Amino acid sequence: MTKLGLNIPNFGPTASPGEMRDWVRFTQEHGFALAMVSDHVAVTPDVAELYPQPFYDPFTTLGWMAGYADGLELGTTVTILPYRHPLLTASMTAALHDFTEGRFILGVAAGWAEQEFAALGVDFASRGRISEEYVATIRAALRQETVGDVATGPVRRTPIWVGGTAPSVLRRAKAHGDAWHPNNAPLDWIREVGLPATEGVAFCPRMRARVTGHDPSPTRPPGTGSLDQVAGDFRQLIEMGAEYVVLDTNPDHPRDRLPAAEDRRNLAELSKRLA
């Protein structure tokens, strides 16, 4: 049976510990199995345009959530691999695995914010190669007692979800991931290209959940429109064999964000329709 997840906003002017606690409580009360948060380190102008301050670090935030999110799975959607040394990412992942009693999921991706890469002193053009190397090291550190001369045990089977849709990402998911984790990908492309290319690993997509009224356009983005349209899009993902489906109310631009109460009403109705 497909599990439903929710991407909790850990950024923006309305983000606060109290607001995130309310989101976790909502997640638990409405049948969601998983709560995930996003990742940025340096809020450069390209990041701030879409993800304004404050931006709470995902590992710190999830460690805090683990103290009261009893029974809830927690994860990142997604950690940007090149921003941190892979042994540091593996160490924080191992801690969260233990703090959640094995209910942590590490979603990873290569990143997109060129100005942020520059601020962190990381070569943007090399992000694919770096990601390939880092995810392999993280996987080894979680599944082996040692990596080189570094003690990394005990072994932990933390699931690694590889996010993205580029051909190199599909190969990376198959080589190093436990799941492929596309974000807002076209449904026909997922069915015809993405799933055949990632056969053998789990399918765990994230998709926008933006209820804005019926949209008759043939180019309607998946996950938008009326409740019936949005629920229908998510049912297609479930019918494609998704093990998890992560619902995301974040708009394409922060000016379009709905009040949290309205998002929660829509999500509550979607969770009932998808149960």
C-alpha positions in Angstrom: 0.0 0.0 0.0 1.3 3.4 -0.9 2.3 5.7 2.0 1.6 9.4 1.9 4.2 11.9 2.9 4.1 15.7 3.4 6.8 18.3 2.6 6.8 20.6 5.6 7.9 24.2 5.0 11.1 24.9 6.9 11.7 28.3 5.3 10.1 31.6 4.8 8.7 34.4 6.9 5.9 32.2 8.4 8.3 29.4 9.3 8.9 29.0 13.0 9.3 26.1 15.5 5.7 26.5 16.5 4.4 26.4 12.9 6.5 23.4 12.1 5.3 21.7 15.2 1.7 22.4 14.0 2.6 20.8 10.7 4.0 17.7 12.3 0.8 17.4 14.4 -1.3 17.8 11.3 0.7 15.1 9.5 0.2 12.7 12.3 -3.5 13.4 12.7 -4.4 13.0 9.0 -2.8 9.7 8.2 0.5 10.8 6.6 3.3 8.4 7.3 6.2 10.7 6.5 7.3 14.3 7.0 10.1 15.8 5.0 12.0 19.1 4.8 14.1 20.9 2.2 17.8 22.0 2.1 19.7 25.1 1.5 22.8 26.4 3.3 23.4 29.9 1.9 20.4 32.0 1.0 21.9 33.8 -2.0 19.6 35.9 -4.2 18.7 33.0 -6.5 17.6 30.9 -3.5 15.9 33.8 -1.7 13.7 34.5 -4.7 12.0 31.1 -4.2 12.9 30.1 -0.6 13.2 33.3 1.6 14.7 33.5 5.0 14.7 32.1 7.6 15.8 28.7 6.2 16.2 26.1 8.9 18.9 23.5 8.4 17.2 20.2 7.6 19.4 18.0 9.8 19.0 20.2 12.9 15.3 20.6 12.3 14.7 16.9 11.9 16.8 16.1 15.0 14.5 18.5 16.9 11.4 17.0 15.3 12.5 13.5 16.2 12.0 14.4 19.9 8.2 14.7 19.5 7.2 13.1 16.2 6.6 9.7 17.7 6.2 7.0 15.1 6.5 9.4 12.2 9.0 8.8 9.5 11.2 11.8 8.8 13.4 12.7 5.8 15.1 15.2 3.5 13.7 16.2 0.1 16.4 16.8 -0.7 19.8 17.2 0.8 22.2 18.9 -1.7 25.1 16.5 -1.9 28.0 18.8 -2.9 27.3 21.2 0.0 28.7 18.9 2.7 31.5 16.4 3.0 30.0 13.0 2.5 31.4 11.7 5.8 29.6 14.5 7.6 26.4 13.8 5.8 26.7 10.1 6.6 27.4 10.9 10.3 24.4 13.2 10.6 22.3 10.6 8.7 23.4 7.8 11.1 22.5 10.0 14.1 19.0 10.7 12.7 18.6 7.0 11.9 19.2 6.2 15.6 17.2 9.2 17.0 14.2 8.1 14.9 14.6 4.4 15.7 15.3 3.7 12.0 12.5 5.9 10.6 14.8 8.4 8.7 15.0 8.7 4.9 17.9 10.5 3.2 16.8 12.2 0.0 19.7 13.6 -2.1 20.2 15.6 -5.2 22.9 17.6 -7.0 21.4 21.1 -6.6 20.6 23.9 -8.9 21.4 27.3 -7.3 24.6 28.5 -9.0 25.1 31.5 -6.7 24.8 29.4 -3.7 27.5 27.0 -5.0 29.7 30.0 -5.5 29.1 31.3 -1.9 30.1 27.9 -0.6 33.2 27.6 -2.8 31.9 24.6 -4.7 32.3 24.3 -8.5 28.8 24.4 -9.9 29.8 22.7 -13.2 31.2 19.7 -11.3 28.1 19.1 -9.2 27.1 15.9 -11.1 30.5 14.3 -10.7 30.7 15.4 -7.0 27.2 14.0 -6.3 28.1 10.7 -7.9 31.2 10.4 -5.7 29.5 11.6 -2.5 26.4 9.4 -2.7 28.6 6.4 -3.2 30.7 7.3 -0.2 27.6 8.0 2.0 26.1 4.7 1.0 29.3 2.9 1.9 29.6 4.7 5.2 26.1 3.7 6.2 26.4 0.1 5.1 30.0 -0.8 6.2 31.8 -0.7 9.5 34.7 1.3 8.0 35.4 3.5 5.0 39.2 3.5 4.5 40.6 4.3 7.9 37.4 5.9 9.2 35.2 4.0 11.6 31.6 4.4 10.4 29.7 1.5 11.9 27.5 0.1 13.1 25.7 -0.7 9.8 22.5 1.3 9.2 20.1 0.6 6.3 18.9 4.1 6.0 17.0 4.4 2.7 18.7 6.8 0.1 16.3 8.4 -2.3 18.0 10.0 -5.4 16.1 13.1 -6.6 16.0 14.5 -10.1 15.1 13.8 -13.7 18.2 14.1 -15.8 19.6 11.0 -17.5 22.6 11.0 -15.2 20.2 11.1 -12.2 18.3 8.1 -13.4 21.5 6.2 -13.7 22.6 7.4 -10.2 19.4 6.3 -8.7 19.7 2.8 -10.1 23.4 2.6 -9.1 23.4 4.1 -5.7 19.8 4.6 -4.5 17.1 2.7 -2.8 14.5 4.8 -4.5 14.1 7.3 -7.3 12.5 10.6 -6.0 11.4 12.9 -8.9 9.9 16.2 -8.1 7.0 17.6 -10.2 7.9 15.5 -13.2 5.3 15.1 -16.0 3.2 12.0 -15.4 3.5 10.7 -19.0 7.3 11.1 -18.9 7.5 9.3 -15.5 5.5 6.4 -17.0 7.3 6.2 -20.4 10.9 7.2 -19.5 11.7 7.6 -15.8 10.2 4.3 -14.5 11.8 2.1 -17.2 15.2 3.7 -16.7 15.0 3.2 -12.9 13.6 -0.3 -12.9 14.7 -2.2 -9.8 14.6 0.6 -7.3 11.5 2.0 -5.5 9.5 4.8 -7.0 8.9 7.6 -4.4 7.8 10.8 -6.1 7.2 14.2 -4.7 4.6 16.4 -6.4 2.9 19.8 -5.8 -0.5 19.7 -4.2 -2.0 23.1 -5.2 -5.8 23.2 -5.1 -6.8 26.4 -6.9 -10.0 25.5 -8.7 -10.8 23.6 -11.9 -8.2 24.1 -14.6 -9.4 23.0 -18.1 -6.0 23.7 -19.8 -4.4 20.8 -21.5 -1.0 22.0 -20.2 -2.2 22.0 -16.6 0.8 21.1 -14.4 0.3 17.9 -12.5 -0.8 18.4 -8.9 -2.7 21.7 -9.6 -6.4 22.5 -10.2 -9.5 21.3 -8.5 -9.5 18.7 -5.7 -10.7 16.1 -8.2 -7.9 16.9 -10.6 -5.2 17.0 -8.0 -6.4 13.7 -6.4 -6.5 12.2 -9.9 -2.9 13.1 -10.5 -1.8 11.5 -7.2 -3.9 8.4 -8.0 -1.9 8.0 -11.2 1.3 8.0 -9.2 -0.1 5.4 -6.9 -1.2 3.3 -9.9 2.3 3.5 -11.3 3.5 1.7 -8.2 4.7 4.5 -5.9 5.8 3.2 -2.5 5.5 6.7 -1.1 4.0 9.9 -2.6 5.1 13.2 -1.0 2.6 16.0 -1.2 4.0 19.5 -1.5 2.0 22.7 -1.1 4.9 25.0 -1.9 4.0 27.2 -4.8 6.3 28.0 -7.7 6.8 31.5 -6.2 6.4 32.6 -2.5 3.9 35.3 -3.5 1.4 32.6 -4.4 1.6 30.8 -1.1 -1.8 30.1 0.5 -2.5 30.5 4.2 -1.4 27.4 6.2 -4.9 26.8 7.3 -6.2 26.6 3.7 -3.3 24.3 2.7 -4.2 22.0 5.6 -7.9 21.9 4.7 -7.0 20.9 1.2 -4.4 18.3 2.3 -6.9 16.8 4.8 -9.4 16.3 2.0 -6.7 14.9 -0.3 -5.6 12.4 2.3 -9.2 11.2 2.7 -9.6 10.8 -1.1 -6.3 8.9 -1.4 -6.7 6.6 1.6 
